[in-house]
């Protein structure tokens, strides 16, 4: 089916996502909104027709602009940790992206002597900050799905935690990029960083990837995009 036949669905998406009020939603709320709007495409249409490639590209462009904005200087870091309660093994993942959602640099790092999951998550935030600084990047935000870690960073209450050394380091490092904010997002919006953390814990190796990102790593990265069926026409 021709691309023009799907124009009403693209218009519906654009109208919802360009509403001024929705621009002020949190990252987690944006994630849920995108999913709900994408799911507004009638299921029977998707089951009968394959969506044309051109329509898919337009659809994804609208989603990216809503999610990331159009500021070419915008950067963000997603971080997550993987922790095993039985062995105490821990690892973190960090991904720095540009305004188009493309990976600039990513890391998958093993953490030694980690006491609990919160400390692992705090280490992930620190790794995200350090990854940006080491590559001369000034991200607008570091996003974590751990509410306790983010709260301790904001309230400066990490000194009462067993991970107080890590929180002290976060406070010191944050002074180098004062415009960068640590924010809480939902797990569903943090899948790629989670997979990088799991990769390090499983392999026992720490790695850093820079552009161009290897194909096998790109396969992990595409999980942050909304999947729609494609047509070969």
Steps between C-alpha positions, in 0.01 A plus 500: 500500500622849414649727765230767452228264621654511849520881516211533751688285752817706461298820542341360816841422647641841412201682645525320833876530540522866402244613755682763709386363836642155432847646438540544875447136588764293676704247300298216651173667405629566149587131470147397598343761271701387199398139561133588537497715186686244290253238618221725372573367150211261446618145558293372209682739264840374614386139473383544142755743357875537536586860578701663217862585576439870431214510751714321759784753455262796537343341807837444665612855420197641684566274800870593514427872485250467785731284710829680442401844374663680209797656677808366319716565807279290725654191658371255756642202686307189597648288779407177674653229719486123520548340842498139622390462864653152529852572373514875552612542139408834348540690176375824348405623157503856367391637162551857375268602215460808283178686418410241235536210741823379340766354728809716539676280753398210723660302780451163663697482826558243774479640856705342778406482868142615465291467818142520373281593201479868596877533505511338157245752371698788652811364327304503173419870542865574574607299194259695280639832621860386458434358153366837386785695659771269364364557149465879539121485489260712702171308524176665604403205717604167647200267521471214749206275587606472867284736709714464815826583324353801320338624822827473692680699230240780511453519875866451581398217734742247356739565787268294719514210256750215490590635157595841639842493331335462160253781571785727607672427169180576310471834679859591413481390138168680447675831561682451168171492305261715710231517229456122509211373713453151641141391436280199568342311209307176469668167431325469167687810380837368613533164327824563312699610806361197684620265226848654501522447876385139465757447224787603727382286791458198275833537317703632793656756264491880496478668160439840341355546151521814288356598164486302277326256734556130410198326341447261792485795739266687266261206531474576872464872434194471278292384798446865590302552181135425447465191279259510211458243220674601179417447136766433241324725249 
